[in-house]
């Protein structure tokens, strides 16, 4: 069963975010991850604590967890945290 990593984020430093984003995208390939949605959030109900949502699909839960815990992705976390406030959620 496919698994999704859903990311809620608000940019805090666009320069750092522009460094992080393409590098993070490269780390998805070995785990079968692909972006299925990315963009500004339009709130239909409730509050909106973040500005943007990203949804990444993986073939299964193990692939998603292995991607997040990979050395390649973990090395990018300091840049990520300088570029945005975020929450990552695993579904599936």
PDB file of N, CA, C and O in Angstrom:
ATOM      1  N   UNK A   1       0.843  -1.179   0.000  1.00  0.00           N
ATOM      2  CA  UNK A   1       0.000   0.000   0.000  1.00  0.00           C
ATOM      3  C   UNK A   1       0.887   1.242   0.000  1.00  0.00           C
ATOM      4  O   UNK A   1       1.834   1.326   0.783  1.00  0.00           O
ATOM      5  N   UNK A   2       0.588   2.211  -0.876  1.00  0.00           N
ATOM      6  CA  UNK A   2       1.378   3.447  -0.885  1.00  0.00           C
ATOM      7  C   UNK A   2       1.306   4.177   0.457  1.00  0.00           C
ATOM      8  O   UNK A   2       0.325   4.078   1.194  1.00  0.00           O
ATOM      9  N   UNK A   3       2.366   4.903   0.741  1.00  0.00           N
ATOM     10  CA  UNK A   3       2.435   5.738   1.943  1.00  0.00           C
ATOM     11  C   UNK A   3       2.708   7.172   1.496  1.00  0.00           C
ATOM     12  O   UNK A   3       3.357   7.408   0.477  1.00  0.00           O
ATOM     13  N   UNK A   4       2.206   8.111   2.271  1.00  0.00           N
ATOM     14  CA  UNK A   4       2.377   9.526   1.971  1.00  0.00           C
ATOM     15  C   UNK A   4       3.133  10.218   3.089  1.00  0.00           C
ATOM     16  O   UNK A   4       2.892   9.958   4.268  1.00  0.00           O
ATOM     17  N   UNK A   5       4.035  11.087   2.719  1.00  0.00           N
ATOM     18  CA  UNK A   5       4.596  12.036   3.670  1.00  0.00           C
ATOM     19  C   UNK A   5       3.988  13.376   3.300  1.00  0.00           C
ATOM     20  O   UNK A   5       4.133  13.858   2.176  1.00  0.00           O
ATOM     21  N   UNK A   6       3.305  13.966   4.270  1.00  0.00           N
ATOM     22  CA  UNK A   6       2.639  15.244   4.072  1.00  0.00           C
ATOM     23  C   UNK A   6       3.378  16.284   4.891  1.00  0.00           C
ATOM     24  O   UNK A   6       3.568  16.132   6.098  1.00  0.00           O
ATOM     25  N   UNK A   7       3.785  17.331   4.222  1.00  0.00           N
ATOM     26  CA  UNK A   7       4.600  18.369   4.846  1.00  0.00           C
ATOM     27  C   UNK A   7       3.812  19.671   4.841  1.00  0.00           C
ATOM     28  O   UNK A   7       3.356  20.134   3.795  1.00  0.00           O
ATOM     29  N   UNK A   8       3.662  20.250   6.017  1.00  0.00           N
ATOM     30  CA  UNK A   8       3.097  21.587   6.164  1.00  0.00           C
ATOM     31  C   UNK A   8       4.270  22.512   6.434  1.00  0.00           C
ATOM     32  O   UNK A   8       5.107  22.222   7.288  1.00  0.00           O
ATOM     33  N   UNK A   9       4.336  23.629   5.709  1.00  0.00           N
ATOM     34  CA  UNK A   9       5.489  24.499   5.907  1.00  0.00           C
ATOM     35  C   UNK A   9       5.160  25.959   5.653  1.00  0.00           C
ATOM     36  O   UNK A   9       4.220  26.303   4.936  1.00  0.00           O
ATOM     37  N   UNK A  10       5.972  26.796   6.268  1.00  0.00           N
ATOM     38  CA  UNK A  10       5.984  28.233   5.998  1.00  0.00           C
ATOM     39  C   UNK A  10       7.437  28.640   5.819  1.00  0.00           C
ATOM     40  O   UNK A  10       8.250  28.408   6.713  1.00  0.00           O
ATOM     41  N   UNK A  11       7.786  29.243   4.682  1.00  0.00           N
ATOM     42  CA  UNK A  11       9.160  29.677   4.468  1.00  0.00           C
ATOM     43  C   UNK A  11       9.580  30.734   5.489  1.00  0.00           C
ATOM     44  O   UNK A  11       8.796  31.611   5.854  1.00  0.00           O
ATOM     45  N   UNK A  12      10.821  30.635   5.940  1.00  0.00           N
ATOM     46  CA  UNK A  12      11.386  31.646   6.828  1.00  0.00           C
ATOM     47  C   UNK A  12      12.627  32.292   6.217  1.00  0.00           C
ATOM     48  O   UNK A  12      13.001  33.407   6.583  1.00  0.00           O
ATOM     49  N   UNK A  13      13.263  31.581   5.280  1.00  0.00           N
ATOM     50  CA  UNK A  13      14.450  32.099   4.601  1.00  0.00           C
ATOM     51  C   UNK A  13      14.434  31.518   3.189  1.00  0.00           C
ATOM     52  O   UNK A  13      14.814  30.364   2.985  1.00  0.00           O
ATOM     53  N   UNK A  14      14.001  32.303   2.230  1.00  0.00           N
ATOM     54  CA  UNK A  14      13.818  31.798   0.863  1.00  0.00           C
ATOM     55  C   UNK A  14      15.127  31.367   0.213  1.00  0.00           C
ATOM     56  O   UNK A  14      15.130  30.463  -0.622  1.00  0.00           O
ATOM     57  N   UNK A  15      16.245  32.004   0.585  1.00  0.00           N
ATOM     58  CA  UNK A  15      17.544  31.612   0.031  1.00  0.00           C
ATOM     59  C   UNK A  15      17.909  30.197   0.485  1.00  0.00           C
ATOM     60  O   UNK A  15      18.315  29.368  -0.329  1.00  0.00           O
ATOM     61  N   UNK A  16      17.766  29.925   1.770  1.00  0.00           N
ATOM     62  CA  UNK A  16      18.059  28.576   2.290  1.00  0.00           C
ATOM     63  C   UNK A  16      17.094  27.552   1.708  1.00  0.00           C
ATOM     64  O   UNK A  16      17.489  26.430   1.394  1.00  0.00           O
ATOM     65  N   UNK A  17      15.838  27.934   1.564  1.00  0.00           N
ATOM     66  CA  UNK A  17      14.833  27.030   1.016  1.00  0.00           C
ATOM     67  C   UNK A  17      15.150  26.693  -0.439  1.00  0.00           C
ATOM     68  O   UNK A  17      14.922  25.565  -0.875  1.00  0.00           O
ATOM     69  N   UNK A  18      15.675  27.661  -1.192  1.00  0.00           N
ATOM     70  CA  UNK A  18      16.022  27.396  -2.592  1.00  0.00           C
ATOM     71  C   UNK A  18      17.235  26.469  -2.707  1.00  0.00           C
ATOM     72  O   UNK A  18      17.410  25.814  -3.734  1.00  0.00           O
ATOM     73  N   UNK A  19      18.056  26.407  -1.691  1.00  0.00           N
ATOM     74  CA  UNK A  19      19.172  25.448  -1.656  1.00  0.00           C
ATOM     75  C   UNK A  19      18.646  24.066  -1.272  1.00  0.00           C
ATOM     76  O   UNK A  19      18.996  23.065  -1.897  1.00  0.00           O
ATOM     77  N   UNK A  20      17.812  24.019  -0.249  1.00  0.00           N
ATOM     78  CA  UNK A  20      17.289  22.764   0.285  1.00  0.00           C
ATOM     79  C   UNK A  20      16.410  22.005  -0.704  1.00  0.00           C
ATOM     80  O   UNK A  20      16.587  20.799  -0.879  1.00  0.00           O
ATOM     81  N   UNK A  21      15.479  22.676  -1.346  1.00  0.00           N
ATOM     82  CA  UNK A  21      14.437  22.012  -2.140  1.00  0.00           C
ATOM     83  C   UNK A  21      14.971  21.089  -3.233  1.00  0.00           C
ATOM     84  O   UNK A  21      14.557  19.930  -3.280  1.00  0.00           O
ATOM     85  N   UNK A  22      15.873  21.540  -4.119  1.00  0.00           N
ATOM     86  CA  UNK A  22      16.341  20.616  -5.159  1.00  0.00           C
ATOM     87  C   UNK A  22      17.183  19.467  -4.601  1.00  0.00           C
ATOM     88  O   UNK A  22      17.148  18.354  -5.127  1.00  0.00           O
ATOM     89  N   UNK A  23      17.931  19.738  -3.544  1.00  0.00           N
ATOM     90  CA  UNK A  23      18.735  18.678  -2.939  1.00  0.00           C
ATOM     91  C   UNK A  23      17.846  17.625  -2.293  1.00  0.00           C
ATOM     92  O   UNK A  23      18.106  16.428  -2.415  1.00  0.00           O
ATOM     93  N   UNK A  24      16.803  18.067  -1.608  1.00  0.00           N
ATOM     94  CA  UNK A  24      15.866  17.124  -0.984  1.00  0.00           C
ATOM     95  C   UNK A  24      15.163  16.296  -2.049  1.00  0.00           C
ATOM     96  O   UNK A  24      14.972  15.094  -1.866  1.00  0.00           O
ATOM     97  N   UNK A  25      14.775  16.914  -3.152  1.00  0.00           N
ATOM     98  CA  UNK A  25      14.095  16.187  -4.228  1.00  0.00           C
ATOM     99  C   UNK A  25      14.978  15.059  -4.773  1.00  0.00           C
ATOM    100  O   UNK A  25      14.477  13.980  -5.088  1.00  0.00           O
ATOM    101  N   UNK A  26      16.268  15.298  -4.882  1.00  0.00           N
ATOM    102  CA  UNK A  26      17.199  14.268  -5.370  1.00  0.00           C
ATOM    103  C   UNK A  26      17.239  13.056  -4.451  1.00  0.00           C
ATOM    104  O   UNK A  26      17.435  11.934  -4.918  1.00  0.00           O
ATOM    105  N   UNK A  27      17.055  13.265  -3.153  1.00  0.00           N
ATOM    106  CA  UNK A  27      17.147  12.153  -2.205  1.00  0.00           C
ATOM    107  C   UNK A  27      15.945  11.216  -2.284  1.00  0.00           C
ATOM    108  O   UNK A  27      15.997  10.110  -1.744  1.00  0.00           O
ATOM    109  N   UNK A  28      14.866  11.633  -2.943  1.00  0.00           N
ATOM    110  CA  UNK A  28      13.659  10.803  -3.053  1.00  0.00           C
ATOM    111  C   UNK A  28      13.836   9.623  -3.996  1.00  0.00           C
ATOM    112  O   UNK A  28      13.259   8.559  -3.772  1.00  0.00           O
ATOM    113  N   UNK A  29      14.622   9.799  -5.042  1.00  0.00           N
ATOM    114  CA  UNK A  29      14.705   8.820  -6.126  1.00  0.00           C
ATOM    115  C   UNK A  29      15.023   7.392  -5.670  1.00  0.00           C
ATOM    116  O   UNK A  29      14.331   6.466  -6.092  1.00  0.00           O
ATOM    117  N   UNK A  30      16.032   7.174  -4.830  1.00  0.00           N
ATOM    118  CA  UNK A  30      16.350   5.797  -4.445  1.00  0.00           C
ATOM    119  C   UNK A  30      15.234   5.090  -3.660  1.00  0.00           C
ATOM    120  O   UNK A  30      15.261   3.868  -3.515  1.00  0.00           O
ATOM    121  N   UNK A  31      14.270   5.843  -3.162  1.00  0.00           N
ATOM    122  CA  UNK A  31      13.199   5.280  -2.331  1.00  0.00           C
ATOM    123  C   UNK A  31      11.848   5.266  -3.051  1.00  0.00           C
ATOM    124  O   UNK A  31      10.822   4.940  -2.455  1.00  0.00           O
ATOM    125  N   UNK A  32      11.860   5.618  -4.324  1.00  0.00           N
ATOM    126  CA  UNK A  32      10.626   5.612  -5.105  1.00  0.00           C
ATOM    127  C   UNK A  32       9.675   6.733  -4.755  1.00  0.00           C
ATOM    128  O   UNK A  32       8.484   6.650  -5.054  1.00  0.00           O
ATOM    129  N   UNK A  33      10.186   7.794  -4.117  1.00  0.00           N
ATOM    130  CA  UNK A  33       9.335   8.916  -3.733  1.00  0.00           C
ATOM    131  C   UNK A  33       9.071   9.841  -4.898  1.00  0.00           C
ATOM    132  O   UNK A  33       9.951  10.085  -5.723  1.00  0.00           O
ATOM    133  N   UNK A  34       7.847  10.357  -4.963  1.00  0.00           N
ATOM    134  CA  UNK A  34       7.511  11.328  -5.998  1.00  0.00           C
ATOM    135  C   UNK A  34       6.512  12.341  -5.452  1.00  0.00           C
ATOM    136  O   UNK A  34       5.618  12.011  -4.672  1.00  0.00           O
ATOM    137  N   UNK A  35       6.693  13.577  -5.887  1.00  0.00           N
ATOM    138  CA  UNK A  35       5.766  14.635  -5.484  1.00  0.00           C
ATOM    139  C   UNK A  35       4.440  14.406  -6.182  1.00  0.00           C
ATOM    140  O   UNK A  35       4.398  14.185  -7.392  1.00  0.00           O
ATOM    141  N   UNK A  36       3.351  14.460  -5.417  1.00  0.00           N
ATOM    142  CA  UNK A  36       2.038  14.370  -6.047  1.00  0.00           C
ATOM    143  C   UNK A  36       1.252  15.674  -5.873  1.00  0.00           C
ATOM    144  O   UNK A  36       0.258  15.891  -6.566  1.00  0.00           O
ATOM    145  N   UNK A  37       1.685  16.537  -4.962  1.00  0.00           N
ATOM    146  CA  UNK A  37       1.062  17.862  -4.810  1.00  0.00           C
ATOM    147  C   UNK A  37       2.034  18.776  -4.078  1.00  0.00           C
ATOM    148  O   UNK A  37       2.778  18.349  -3.196  1.00  0.00           O
ATOM    149  N   UNK A  38       2.006  20.043  -4.468  1.00  0.00           N
ATOM    150  CA  UNK A  38       2.872  21.032  -3.815  1.00  0.00           C
ATOM    151  C   UNK A  38       2.307  22.406  -4.128  1.00  0.00           C
ATOM    152  O   UNK A  38       2.101  22.754  -5.291  1.00  0.00           O
ATOM    153  N   UNK A  39       2.057  23.189  -3.077  1.00  0.00           N
ATOM    154  CA  UNK A  39       1.596  24.536  -3.339  1.00  0.00           C
ATOM    155  C   UNK A  39       0.981  25.211  -2.140  1.00  0.00           C
ATOM    156  O   UNK A  39       0.930  24.662  -1.039  1.00  0.00           O
ATOM    157  N   UNK A  40       0.515  26.417  -2.385  1.00  0.00           N
ATOM    158  CA  UNK A  40      -0.122  27.211  -1.329  1.00  0.00           C
ATOM    159  C   UNK A  40      -1.400  26.523  -0.868  1.00  0.00           C
ATOM    160  O   UNK A  40      -2.100  25.885  -1.655  1.00  0.00           O
ATOM    161  N   UNK A  41      -1.687  26.663   0.409  1.00  0.00           N
ATOM    162  CA  UNK A  41      -2.871  26.052   1.012  1.00  0.00           C
ATOM    163  C   UNK A  41      -4.043  27.024   0.905  1.00  0.00           C
ATOM    164  O   UNK A  41      -3.923  28.200   1.248  1.00  0.00           O
ATOM    165  N   UNK A  42      -5.169  26.520   0.428  1.00  0.00           N
ATOM    166  CA  UNK A  42      -6.418  27.264   0.479  1.00  0.00           C
ATOM    167  C   UNK A  42      -7.260  26.623   1.576  1.00  0.00           C
ATOM    168  O   UNK A  42      -7.731  25.497   1.419  1.00  0.00           O
ATOM    169  N   UNK A  43      -7.445  27.316   2.659  1.00  0.00           N
ATOM    170  CA  UNK A  43      -8.168  26.762   3.797  1.00  0.00           C
ATOM    171  C   UNK A  43      -9.667  26.838   3.551  1.00  0.00           C
ATOM    172  O   UNK A  43     -10.227  27.909   3.316  1.00  0.00           O
ATOM    173  N   UNK A  44     -10.300  25.670   3.613  1.00  0.00           N
ATOM    174  CA  UNK A  44     -11.745  25.609   3.447  1.00  0.00           C
ATOM    175  C   UNK A  44     -12.458  25.601   4.792  1.00  0.00           C
ATOM    176  O   UNK A  44     -13.623  25.987   4.881  1.00  0.00           O
ATOM    177  N   UNK A  45     -11.763  25.165   5.836  1.00  0.00           N
ATOM    178  CA  UNK A  45     -12.335  25.129   7.182  1.00  0.00           C
ATOM    179  C   UNK A  45     -11.198  25.118   8.194  1.00  0.00           C
ATOM    180  O   UNK A  45     -10.191  24.442   7.985  1.00  0.00           O
ATOM    181  N   UNK A  46     -11.345  25.849   9.274  1.00  0.00           N
ATOM    182  CA  UNK A  46     -10.363  25.858  10.351  1.00  0.00           C
ATOM    183  C   UNK A  46      -9.247  26.858  10.124  1.00  0.00           C
ATOM    184  O   UNK A  46      -9.265  27.646   9.179  1.00  0.00           O
ATOM    185  N   UNK A  47      -8.271  26.800  11.025  1.00  0.00           N
ATOM    186  CA  UNK A  47      -7.153  27.739  10.959  1.00  0.00           C
ATOM    187  C   UNK A  47      -6.078  27.215  10.007  1.00  0.00           C
ATOM    188  O   UNK A  47      -6.072  26.038   9.646  1.00  0.00           O
ATOM    189  N   UNK A  48      -5.191  28.089   9.615  1.00  0.00           N
ATOM    190  CA  UNK A  48      -4.128  27.760   8.676  1.00  0.00           C
ATOM    191  C   UNK A  48      -2.785  28.172   9.286  1.00  0.00           C
ATOM    192  O   UNK A  48      -2.315  29.281   9.036  1.00  0.00           O
ATOM    193  N   UNK A  49      -2.164  27.299  10.079  1.00  0.00           N
ATOM    194  CA  UNK A  49      -0.904  27.675  10.705  1.00  0.00           C
ATOM    195  C   UNK A  49       0.287  27.688   9.748  1.00  0.00           C
ATOM    196  O   UNK A  49       1.315  28.288  10.061  1.00  0.00           O
ATOM    197  N   UNK A  50       0.166  27.032   8.578  1.00  0.00           N
ATOM    198  CA  UNK A  50       1.252  26.998   7.599  1.00  0.00           C
ATOM    199  C   UNK A  50       0.748  27.513   6.261  1.00  0.00           C
ATOM    200  O   UNK A  50      -0.456  27.524   6.006  1.00  0.00           O
ATOM    201  N   UNK A  51       1.673  27.942   5.404  1.00  0.00           N
ATOM    202  CA  UNK A  51       1.320  28.552   4.130  1.00  0.00           C
ATOM    203  C   UNK A  51       1.274  27.559   2.961  1.00  0.00           C
ATOM    204  O   UNK A  51       0.535  27.760   1.997  1.00  0.00           O
ATOM    205  N   UNK A  52       2.062  26.498   3.057  1.00  0.00           N
ATOM    206  CA  UNK A  52       2.268  25.596   1.924  1.00  0.00           C
ATOM    207  C   UNK A  52       2.136  24.149   2.372  1.00  0.00           C
ATOM    208  O   UNK A  52       2.420  23.817   3.523  1.00  0.00           O
ATOM    209  N   UNK A  53       1.700  23.285   1.449  1.00  0.00           N
ATOM    210  CA  UNK A  53       1.630  21.853   1.721  1.00  0.00           C
ATOM    211  C   UNK A  53       2.325  21.127   0.590  1.00  0.00           C
ATOM    212  O   UNK A  53       2.207  21.500  -0.577  1.00  0.00           O
ATOM    213  N   UNK A  54       3.061  20.072   0.959  1.00  0.00           N
ATOM    214  CA  UNK A  54       3.733  19.203  -0.002  1.00  0.00           C
ATOM    215  C   UNK A  54       3.316  17.778   0.321  1.00  0.00           C
ATOM    216  O   UNK A  54       3.315  17.380   1.486  1.00  0.00           O
ATOM    217  N   UNK A  55       2.960  17.004  -0.707  1.00  0.00           N
ATOM    218  CA  UNK A  55       2.598  15.604  -0.513  1.00  0.00           C
ATOM    219  C   UNK A  55       3.513  14.769  -1.390  1.00  0.00           C
ATOM    220  O   UNK A  55       3.589  14.960  -2.604  1.00  0.00           O
ATOM    221  N   UNK A  56       4.212  13.830  -0.740  1.00  0.00           N
ATOM    222  CA  UNK A  56       5.143  12.933  -1.425  1.00  0.00           C
ATOM    223  C   UNK A  56       4.622  11.514  -1.263  1.00  0.00           C
ATOM    224  O   UNK A  56       4.318  11.079  -0.152  1.00  0.00           O
ATOM    225  N   UNK A  57       4.523  10.801  -2.367  1.00  0.00           N
ATOM    226  CA  UNK A  57       4.057   9.415  -2.318  1.00  0.00           C
ATOM    227  C   UNK A  57       5.243   8.468  -2.447  1.00  0.00           C
ATOM    228  O   UNK A  57       6.148   8.685  -3.253  1.00  0.00           O
ATOM    229  N   UNK A  58       5.219   7.411  -1.635  1.00  0.00           N
ATOM    230  CA  UNK A  58       6.219   6.346  -1.671  1.00  0.00           C
ATOM    231  C   UNK A  58       5.508   5.020  -1.931  1.00  0.00           C
ATOM    232  O   UNK A  58       4.310   4.906  -1.670  1.00  0.00           O
ATOM    233  N   UNK A  59       6.221   4.025  -2.436  1.00  0.00           N
ATOM    234  CA  UNK A  59       5.586   2.736  -2.700  1.00  0.00           C
ATOM    235  C   UNK A  59       4.995   2.077  -1.453  1.00  0.00           C
ATOM    236  O   UNK A  59       3.997   1.362  -1.537  1.00  0.00           O
ATOM    237  N   UNK A  60       5.617   2.321  -0.296  1.00  0.00           N
ATOM    238  CA  UNK A  60       5.156   1.716   0.953  1.00  0.00           C
ATOM    239  C   UNK A  60       5.729   2.486   2.138  1.00  0.00           C
ATOM    240  O   UNK A  60       6.565   3.376   1.979  1.00  0.00           O
ATOM    241  N   UNK A  61       5.262   2.124   3.323  1.00  0.00           N
ATOM    242  CA  UNK A  61       5.672   2.807   4.554  1.00  0.00           C
ATOM    243  C   UNK A  61       7.179   2.697   4.798  1.00  0.00           C
ATOM    244  O   UNK A  61       7.824   3.678   5.169  1.00  0.00           O
ATOM    245  N   UNK A  62       7.734   1.509   4.590  1.00  0.00           N
ATOM    246  CA  UNK A  62       9.174   1.327   4.820  1.00  0.00           C
ATOM    247  C   UNK A  62      10.006   2.252   3.944  1.00  0.00           C
ATOM    248  O   UNK A  62      10.990   2.827   4.408  1.00  0.00           O
ATOM    249  N   UNK A  63       9.620   2.399   2.686  1.00  0.00           N
ATOM    250  CA  UNK A  63      10.353   3.299   1.786  1.00  0.00           C
ATOM    251  C   UNK A  63      10.308   4.741   2.288  1.00  0.00           C
ATOM    252  O   UNK A  63      11.312   5.452   2.237  1.00  0.00           O
ATOM    253  N   UNK A  64       9.147   5.167   2.771  1.00  0.00           N
ATOM    254  CA  UNK A  64       9.005   6.534   3.286  1.00  0.00           C
ATOM    255  C   UNK A  64       9.883   6.760   4.509  1.00  0.00           C
ATOM    256  O   UNK A  64      10.587   7.765   4.604  1.00  0.00           O
ATOM    257  N   UNK A  65       9.836   5.817   5.442  1.00  0.00           N
ATOM    258  CA  UNK A  65      10.640   5.944   6.664  1.00  0.00           C
ATOM    259  C   UNK A  65      12.129   5.870   6.322  1.00  0.00           C
ATOM    260  O   UNK A  65      12.929   6.641   6.853  1.00  0.00           O
ATOM    261  N   UNK A  66      12.497   4.947   5.441  1.00  0.00           N
ATOM    262  CA  UNK A  66      13.915   4.817   5.065  1.00  0.00           C
ATOM    263  C   UNK A  66      14.417   6.076   4.386  1.00  0.00           C
ATOM    264  O   UNK A  66      15.565   6.469   4.591  1.00  0.00           O
ATOM    265  N   UNK A  67      13.572   6.723   3.573  1.00  0.00           N
ATOM    266  CA  UNK A  67      13.977   7.995   2.969  1.00  0.00           C
ATOM    267  C   UNK A  67      14.225   9.039   4.060  1.00  0.00           C
ATOM    268  O   UNK A  67      15.282   9.668   4.089  1.00  0.00           O
ATOM    269  N   UNK A  68      13.248   9.222   4.960  1.00  0.00           N
ATOM    270  CA  UNK A  68      13.384  10.267   5.975  1.00  0.00           C
ATOM    271  C   UNK A  68      14.606  10.026   6.860  1.00  0.00           C
ATOM    272  O   UNK A  68      15.288  10.974   7.250  1.00  0.00           O
ATOM    273  N   UNK A  69      14.880   8.777   7.172  1.00  0.00           N
ATOM    274  CA  UNK A  69      16.004   8.440   8.053  1.00  0.00           C
ATOM    275  C   UNK A  69      17.332   8.277   7.313  1.00  0.00           C
ATOM    276  O   UNK A  69      18.359   8.044   7.949  1.00  0.00           O
ATOM    277  N   UNK A  70      17.332   8.394   5.990  1.00  0.00           N
ATOM    278  CA  UNK A  70      18.563   8.203   5.212  1.00  0.00           C
ATOM    279  C   UNK A  70      19.603   9.265   5.562  1.00  0.00           C
ATOM    280  O   UNK A  70      19.276  10.391   5.933  1.00  0.00           O
ATOM    281  N   UNK A  71      20.849   8.870   5.431  1.00  0.00           N
ATOM    282  CA  UNK A  71      21.949   9.811   5.690  1.00  0.00           C
ATOM    283  C   UNK A  71      21.874  11.006   4.747  1.00  0.00           C
ATOM    284  O   UNK A  71      22.153  12.136   5.147  1.00  0.00           O
ATOM    285  N   UNK A  72      21.501  10.758   3.504  1.00  0.00           N
ATOM    286  CA  UNK A  72      21.423  11.846   2.519  1.00  0.00           C
ATOM    287  C   UNK A  72      20.391  12.887   2.929  1.00  0.00           C
ATOM    288  O   UNK A  72      20.648  14.087   2.835  1.00  0.00           O
ATOM    289  N   UNK A  73      19.223  12.432   3.386  1.00  0.00           N
ATOM    290  CA  UNK A  73      18.202  13.404   3.792  1.00  0.00           C
ATOM    291  C   UNK A  73      18.541  14.036   5.139  1.00  0.00           C
ATOM    292  O   UNK A  73      18.384  15.245   5.311  1.00  0.00           O
ATOM    293  N   UNK A  74      18.995  13.248   6.076  1.00  0.00           N
ATOM    294  CA  UNK A  74      19.338  13.778   7.401  1.00  0.00           C
ATOM    295  C   UNK A  74      20.382  14.891   7.312  1.00  0.00           C
ATOM    296  O   UNK A  74      20.362  15.829   8.109  1.00  0.00           O
ATOM    297  N   UNK A  75      21.289  14.787   6.347  1.00  0.00           N
ATOM    298  CA  UNK A  75      22.318  15.819   6.169  1.00  0.00           C
ATOM    299  C   UNK A  75      21.721  17.164   5.751  1.00  0.00           C
ATOM    300  O   UNK A  75      22.339  18.210   5.947  1.00  0.00           O
ATOM    301  N   UNK A  76      20.506  17.130   5.170  1.00  0.00           N
ATOM    302  CA  UNK A  76      19.867  18.370   4.703  1.00  0.00           C
ATOM    303  C   UNK A  76      19.013  19.050   5.769  1.00  0.00           C
ATOM    304  O   UNK A  76      18.587  20.189   5.577  1.00  0.00           O
ATOM    305  N   UNK A  77      18.760  18.388   6.864  1.00  0.00           N
ATOM    306  CA  UNK A  77      17.859  18.933   7.875  1.00  0.00           C
ATOM    307  C   UNK A  77      18.320  20.289   8.432  1.00  0.00           C
ATOM    308  O   UNK A  77      17.478  21.162   8.638  1.00  0.00           O
ATOM    309  N   UNK A  78      19.614  20.500   8.683  1.00  0.00           N
ATOM    310  CA  UNK A  78      20.004  21.841   9.164  1.00  0.00           C
ATOM    311  C   UNK A  78      19.650  22.958   8.170  1.00  0.00           C
ATOM    312  O   UNK A  78      19.238  24.043   8.581  1.00  0.00           O
ATOM    313  N   UNK A  79      19.809  22.696   6.867  1.00  0.00           N
ATOM    314  CA  UNK A  79      19.435  23.704   5.861  1.00  0.00           C
ATOM    315  C   UNK A  79      17.919  23.867   5.851  1.00  0.00           C
ATOM    316  O   UNK A  79      17.413  24.988   5.794  1.00  0.00           O
ATOM    317  N   UNK A  80      17.184  22.736   5.908  1.00  0.00           N
ATOM    318  CA  UNK A  80      15.715  22.783   5.945  1.00  0.00           C
ATOM    319  C   UNK A  80      15.237  23.660   7.094  1.00  0.00           C
ATOM    320  O   UNK A  80      14.387  24.532   6.914  1.00  0.00           O
ATOM    321  N   UNK A  81      15.791  23.418   8.266  1.00  0.00           N
ATOM    322  CA  UNK A  81      15.325  24.136   9.452  1.00  0.00           C
ATOM    323  C   UNK A  81      15.677  25.623   9.424  1.00  0.00           C
ATOM    324  O   UNK A  81      15.035  26.424  10.103  1.00  0.00           O
ATOM    325  N   UNK A  82      16.682  25.991   8.650  1.00  0.00           N
ATOM    326  CA  UNK A  82      17.003  27.409   8.466  1.00  0.00           C
ATOM    327  C   UNK A  82      16.095  28.056   7.424  1.00  0.00           C
ATOM    328  O   UNK A  82      15.940  29.277   7.404  1.00  0.00           O
ATOM    329  N   UNK A  83      15.496  27.238   6.560  1.00  0.00           N
ATOM    330  CA  UNK A  83      14.695  27.766   5.458  1.00  0.00           C
ATOM    331  C   UNK A  83      13.204  27.767   5.680  1.00  0.00           C
ATOM    332  O   UNK A  83      12.466  28.461   4.981  1.00  0.00           O
ATOM    333  N   UNK A  84      12.745  26.971   6.677  1.00  0.00           N
ATOM    334  CA  UNK A  84      11.303  26.900   6.874  1.00  0.00           C
ATOM    335  C   UNK A  84      10.958  26.358   8.235  1.00  0.00           C
ATOM    336  O   UNK A  84      11.739  25.643   8.863  1.00  0.00           O
ATOM    337  N   UNK A  85       9.754  26.718   8.683  1.00  0.00           N
ATOM    338  CA  UNK A  85       9.115  26.062   9.813  1.00  0.00           C
ATOM    339  C   UNK A  85       8.241  24.983   9.207  1.00  0.00           C
ATOM    340  O   UNK A  85       7.547  25.226   8.219  1.00  0.00           O
ATOM    341  N   UNK A  86       8.269  23.778   9.796  1.00  0.00           N
ATOM    342  CA  UNK A  86       7.535  22.704   9.142  1.00  0.00           C
ATOM    343  C   UNK A  86       7.105  21.606  10.107  1.00  0.00           C
ATOM    344  O   UNK A  86       7.590  21.499  11.234  1.00  0.00           O
ATOM    345  N   UNK A  87       6.184  20.806   9.617  1.00  0.00           N
ATOM    346  CA  UNK A  87       5.765  19.565  10.260  1.00  0.00           C
ATOM    347  C   UNK A  87       5.720  18.502   9.170  1.00  0.00           C
ATOM    348  O   UNK A  87       5.205  18.746   8.079  1.00  0.00           O
ATOM    349  N   UNK A  88       6.257  17.328   9.465  1.00  0.00           N
ATOM    350  CA  UNK A  88       6.215  16.200   8.531  1.00  0.00           C
ATOM    351  C   UNK A  88       5.301  15.141   9.145  1.00  0.00           C
ATOM    352  O   UNK A  88       5.408  14.823  10.330  1.00  0.00           O
ATOM    353  N   UNK A  89       4.404  14.602   8.323  1.00  0.00           N
ATOM    354  CA  UNK A  89       3.456  13.569   8.779  1.00  0.00           C
ATOM    355  C   UNK A  89       3.562  12.374   7.844  1.00  0.00           C
ATOM    356  O   UNK A  89       3.687  12.528   6.629  1.00  0.00           O
ATOM    357  N   UNK A  90       3.511  11.182   8.426  1.00  0.00           N
ATOM    358  CA  UNK A  90       3.502   9.945   7.648  1.00  0.00           C
ATOM    359  C   UNK A  90       2.106   9.351   7.723  1.00  0.00           C
ATOM    360  O   UNK A  90       1.554   9.163   8.807  1.00  0.00           O
ATOM    361  N   UNK A  91       1.538   9.054   6.547  1.00  0.00           N
ATOM    362  CA  UNK A  91       0.203   8.457   6.477  1.00  0.00           C
ATOM    363  C   UNK A  91       0.313   7.191   5.628  1.00  0.00           C
ATOM    364  O   UNK A  91       0.837   7.228   4.514  1.00  0.00           O
ATOM    365  N   UNK A  92      -0.175   6.093   6.151  1.00  0.00           N
ATOM    366  CA  UNK A  92      -0.179   4.849   5.406  1.00  0.00           C
ATOM    367  C   UNK A  92       0.813   3.849   5.929  1.00  0.00           C
ATOM    368  O   UNK A  92       0.919   2.746   5.393  1.00  0.00           O
TER     369      UNK A  92
END
